[in-house]
Amino acid sequence: MPLFFRIAIVGVGLIGGSLGLAVKKRQLAENVIGVDQNEEHLQTALRLGIVDQAMTGFDSALLPEAELIVVATPVSSIADDVRQAASVVHNALITDVGSTKETICSQIDQAALPNGCRFVGSHPIAGAEKSGAEHGDADLFENRLAVITPTASASRRDVNVLTQFWHALGARTAIMSPAEHDRILARTSHLPHLLSVLLADRLQLRDRQYTGTGYDSMTRLASGQPKLWRDIVANNAEAILEAVRDYENALKNLRETIERNDWETLAQVFEHVKNNRDALDT
C-alpha cells in the first residue's frame, strides 16, 4: 500500500530523478509530480518514467494535493523553494536533500510557513559526480544513510513519517541537529571534495599520461558540478574551515616526519590509517 497519495519532487536532476525512480519502483505513491524550471529536465523525467506529471512552476492545481514535497534543488535555492511550495500546497510535509543543513533550516521559519505546511530537513548521503535525471538510479539510496535534521519546532510525527519514507527507499537513518550534521559532513564529504579538487588542480598536463587508477579514484570527486559545490562550501564555510585547519596540521606533521627521515613513525602512521580504513569495509 502506498505511503502517500501524491509526492512532488522539486528539481529533477540526479538526486531528484533517483528519488522519483525509487518511489515508483517501490510503489510509495500513487502519483509523482516533477517541478523544475528547466523544461528539458522535465521532458527527460517524463520520458524516463521518473514522474507522472511535470510543471515549471508552483501554481498548478495538482500541487495542493501533494502530501510530501522533496526539494532537490541546489542548497542556495532550497529555502526559497520550500517557501514557494508551501504557498500553494495544504498541510504538506516538506523536506529537502541538501548536503548542508544549518543555514537552510535557520532560513525557514516554521511558524511563518503558510497553509499548515511543515519543514524537516533531510540529507541522503548518496550521489555521484554525474548530473542529470538521465543518470538517475532507483537503488541509489539502498543501504545508504539518510540524515534527518529536525529543529526544535518539528513534531515527532513528521520525523517519524520521514524516517519511514527513507526506510522504504532502502536507506538507514540517523537523526541529529543541523549544526552537528554540518560539522560531520565538513569532514566526511566537503573536505574530501576540496582535496580532490586540489589534487586535480596540481597535476601538470605533461604528467597526465602517468596517472593510474589511484589518481583517478582520488580525483573523481573533482568532476562534481562547480556551481553546486561553490554553494555547498559557502553554506558550510565555518565548519569546512575548521576541518581544513585540522588537515593543515596533519599535513604539517606528515611533512616534518619525512623531513626527519623518521621512517619508523611513518610506517606506524601507515599501519594505523590502514587499520582505520579497512574497518570501514567491515
C-alpha positions as CSV (number, residue, x, y, z in Angstrom):
1,M,0.0,0.0,0.0
2,P,1.4,3.4,-0.9
3,L,2.7,5.7,1.9
4,F,1.4,8.7,0.1
5,F,-1.2,9.6,-2.5
6,R,0.9,12.2,-4.2
7,I,4.6,13.2,-3.9
8,A,6.1,16.2,-5.5
9,I,9.8,16.4,-6.3
10,V,11.2,19.9,-6.9
11,G,14.3,19.6,-9.0
12,V,14.6,16.6,-11.2
13,G,18.4,16.2,-11.5
14,L,20.4,13.2,-10.4
15,I,19.0,13.0,-6.8
16,G,15.5,14.2,-7.7
17,G,15.4,11.8,-10.6
18,S,16.7,8.9,-8.5
19,L,14.0,9.7,-5.9
20,G,11.3,9.6,-8.5
21,L,12.5,6.2,-9.8
22,A,12.9,4.8,-6.3
23,V,9.4,5.9,-5.3
24,K,7.8,4.4,-8.4
25,K,9.8,1.2,-8.1
26,R,8.7,0.7,-4.5
27,Q,5.2,2.0,-5.2
28,L,5.4,4.5,-2.3
29,A,3.0,7.0,-4.0
30,E,0.1,6.7,-6.5
31,N,1.3,9.8,-8.3
32,V,4.7,11.6,-8.6
33,I,4.9,15.2,-9.8
34,G,8.1,16.8,-11.0
35,V,8.7,20.5,-10.7
36,D,11.7,22.1,-12.4
37,Q,12.4,25.4,-14.1
38,N,14.2,23.7,-16.9
39,E,11.7,22.3,-19.4
40,E,14.3,19.9,-20.9
41,H,14.8,18.4,-17.5
42,L,11.1,17.8,-17.1
43,Q,10.8,16.2,-20.6
44,T,13.6,13.9,-19.7
45,A,12.0,12.9,-16.5
46,L,8.7,12.2,-18.2
47,R,10.3,10.2,-21.0
48,L,12.2,8.0,-18.5
49,G,9.1,7.5,-16.4
50,I,10.6,9.3,-13.4
51,V,7.4,11.4,-12.9
52,D,3.8,11.2,-13.9
53,Q,3.2,14.9,-14.4
54,A,5.6,17.8,-14.8
55,M,5.5,21.5,-14.3
56,T,7.8,24.5,-14.4
57,G,6.2,26.4,-11.5
58,F,4.4,26.0,-8.2
59,D,1.0,27.3,-9.4
60,S,-0.6,24.1,-10.7
61,A,-3.8,22.7,-9.4
62,L,-2.0,19.4,-8.8
63,L,0.3,20.6,-6.1
64,P,-2.2,21.3,-3.3
65,E,-2.9,17.6,-3.1
66,A,0.8,16.6,-2.5
67,E,1.3,15.2,0.9
68,L,5.1,15.1,0.7
69,I,7.3,17.5,-1.2
70,V,11.0,16.8,-1.6
71,V,13.1,19.8,-2.6
72,A,16.2,18.6,-4.6
73,T,17.5,21.9,-5.8
74,P,20.9,23.5,-5.1
75,V,21.4,24.4,-1.5
76,S,21.3,28.1,-2.3
77,S,17.7,27.7,-3.6
78,I,16.2,25.3,-1.1
79,A,14.8,27.8,1.4
80,D,13.1,29.9,-1.3
81,D,11.8,26.7,-2.9
82,V,10.4,25.5,0.4
83,R,8.5,28.7,1.0
84,Q,7.2,28.8,-2.6
85,A,5.9,25.2,-2.4
86,A,4.3,26.0,1.0
87,S,2.4,28.9,-0.6
88,V,0.4,26.6,-2.9
89,V,0.0,23.3,-1.0
90,H,-2.1,22.4,2.0
91,N,-0.9,20.6,5.2
92,A,2.1,19.1,3.4
93,L,5.3,17.8,4.9
94,I,8.3,19.3,3.1
95,T,11.8,18.1,3.2
96,D,15.0,18.5,1.2
97,V,18.1,16.6,0.2
98,G,20.7,19.4,0.6
99,S,24.2,18.4,1.9
100,T,24.3,21.5,4.2
101,K,21.6,21.9,6.8
102,E,22.2,24.7,9.4
103,T,21.8,27.6,7.0
104,I,18.8,26.1,5.3
105,C,17.0,25.2,8.5
106,S,17.7,28.6,10.0
107,Q,16.3,30.4,6.9
108,I,13.0,28.5,7.1
109,D,10.8,29.8,9.9
110,Q,8.3,27.0,10.7
111,A,5.8,29.4,12.2
112,A,5.8,31.5,9.0
113,L,5.1,28.6,6.6
114,P,1.5,29.0,5.4
115,N,-1.3,26.5,4.8
116,G,-0.4,24.2,7.7
117,C,2.9,23.1,6.0
118,R,5.9,21.8,8.0
119,F,9.5,21.5,7.1
120,V,12.0,18.9,8.4
121,G,15.4,18.7,6.7
122,S,16.9,15.6,5.2
123,H,20.2,14.6,3.6
124,P,20.6,11.2,1.9
125,I,24.3,10.6,1.8
126,A,24.3,9.3,-1.8
127,G,25.1,10.6,-5.2
128,A,27.7,10.7,-7.9
129,E,29.8,13.1,-9.8
130,K,27.4,12.8,-12.8
131,S,24.4,15.1,-13.0
132,G,21.0,14.9,-14.7
133,A,17.9,12.8,-14.4
134,E,19.2,10.5,-17.2
135,H,21.7,9.2,-14.6
136,G,19.0,8.5,-12.0
137,D,19.2,5.2,-10.2
138,A,16.2,3.6,-8.5
139,D,18.5,1.9,-6.0
140,L,20.7,4.9,-5.2
141,F,19.5,5.1,-1.6
142,E,19.7,1.4,-0.9
143,N,21.9,0.8,2.2
144,R,22.9,4.4,2.3
145,L,22.5,6.7,5.3
146,A,19.8,9.4,5.2
147,V,20.3,12.1,8.0
148,I,17.2,13.8,9.3
149,T,17.8,17.2,10.9
150,P,14.7,18.4,12.8
151,T,14.7,21.7,14.6
152,A,13.1,22.3,18.0
153,S,9.7,23.1,16.4
154,A,9.5,19.9,14.4
155,S,6.9,17.3,15.5
156,R,7.8,13.8,16.4
157,R,5.1,12.6,13.9
158,D,6.7,14.4,11.0
159,V,10.1,13.0,11.9
160,N,8.6,9.5,12.1
161,V,7.0,9.9,8.7
162,L,10.3,11.0,7.1
163,T,12.1,8.1,8.8
164,Q,9.5,5.7,7.4
165,F,9.9,7.3,4.0
166,W,13.7,6.9,3.8
167,H,13.5,3.4,5.2
168,A,11.0,2.5,2.5
169,L,13.6,3.7,-0.1
170,G,16.1,1.2,1.4
171,A,18.1,3.7,3.4
172,R,19.3,3.7,7.0
173,T,18.5,6.8,9.0
174,A,20.2,9.0,11.7
175,I,18.7,11.9,13.5
176,M,20.8,14.9,14.6
177,S,20.8,18.7,14.8
178,P,21.5,20.7,11.6
179,A,24.7,22.1,13.3
180,E,26.0,18.6,14.1
181,H,25.2,17.4,10.6
182,D,27.3,20.2,9.1
183,R,30.3,19.6,11.4
184,I,30.3,15.9,10.4
185,L,29.8,16.4,6.7
186,A,32.5,19.1,6.6
187,R,35.0,16.3,7.4
188,T,33.4,13.3,5.6
189,S,32.2,15.0,2.4
190,H,33.1,18.6,1.9
191,L,36.8,18.5,2.8
192,P,37.3,15.3,0.7
193,H,35.8,17.2,-2.3
194,L,38.2,20.1,-1.8
195,L,41.2,17.8,-1.5
196,S,40.1,16.1,-4.7
197,V,39.9,19.5,-6.4
198,L,43.4,20.4,-5.2
199,L,44.9,17.1,-6.4
200,A,43.4,17.5,-9.8
201,D,44.5,21.2,-10.0
202,R,48.1,20.4,-9.2
203,L,48.6,17.9,-12.0
204,Q,50.8,19.1,-14.8
205,L,49.5,18.3,-18.2
206,R,52.8,16.7,-19.2
207,D,52.3,14.2,-16.4
208,R,48.8,13.2,-17.3
209,Q,49.9,10.1,-19.1
210,Y,51.4,8.7,-15.9
211,T,48.3,8.7,-13.8
212,G,46.7,5.4,-12.8
213,T,43.6,4.1,-11.0
214,G,44.8,5.5,-7.7
215,Y,44.9,9.0,-9.1
216,D,41.6,8.5,-10.9
217,S,39.9,7.4,-7.6
218,M,41.4,10.3,-5.7
219,T,40.3,12.9,-8.2
220,R,36.9,11.6,-9.2
221,L,35.1,14.0,-6.9
222,A,36.6,16.9,-8.7
223,S,34.2,16.2,-11.6
224,G,31.3,17.4,-9.5
225,Q,29.2,20.4,-10.6
226,P,31.2,23.6,-9.9
227,K,28.3,25.9,-9.0
228,L,26.7,23.3,-6.8
229,W,29.9,22.8,-4.8
230,R,30.6,26.5,-4.6
231,D,27.2,26.9,-2.9
232,I,27.9,24.0,-0.6
233,V,31.2,25.5,0.6
234,A,29.6,28.9,1.0
235,N,26.8,27.5,3.1
236,N,29.1,25.5,5.4
237,A,32.2,27.7,5.4
238,E,32.8,27.8,9.1
239,A,32.7,24.0,9.7
240,I,34.8,23.4,6.5
241,L,37.4,25.9,7.6
242,E,37.7,24.0,10.9
243,A,38.2,20.8,9.0
244,V,40.8,22.5,6.7
245,R,42.8,23.8,9.6
246,D,42.9,20.3,11.2
247,Y,44.1,18.9,7.9
248,E,46.7,21.5,7.6
249,N,48.1,20.5,11.0
250,A,48.1,16.8,10.0
251,L,49.9,17.6,6.7
252,K,52.4,19.6,8.6
253,N,53.1,16.7,10.9
254,L,53.5,14.4,7.9
255,R,55.9,16.8,6.2
256,E,58.0,17.1,9.4
257,T,58.1,13.3,9.8
258,I,59.5,12.9,6.3
259,E,62.0,15.8,6.7
260,R,63.4,14.0,9.8
261,N,63.7,10.7,7.8
262,D,61.6,9.1,10.6
263,W,60.5,6.1,8.6
264,E,59.5,4.1,11.6
265,T,57.0,6.7,12.7
266,L,55.8,6.9,9.1
267,A,55.3,3.2,9.0
268,Q,53.3,3.4,12.2
269,V,51.1,6.1,10.7
270,F,50.5,3.9,7.6
271,E,49.6,0.9,9.8
272,H,47.2,3.0,11.9
273,V,45.5,4.5,9.0
274,K,45.3,1.2,7.1
275,N,43.5,-0.4,10.1
276,N,41.1,2.5,10.3
277,R,40.3,2.4,6.6
278,D,40.0,-1.4,6.5
279,A,37.5,-1.1,9.3
280,L,35.2,0.9,7.1
281,D,34.6,-2.2,4.9
282,T,33.6,-4.5,7.7
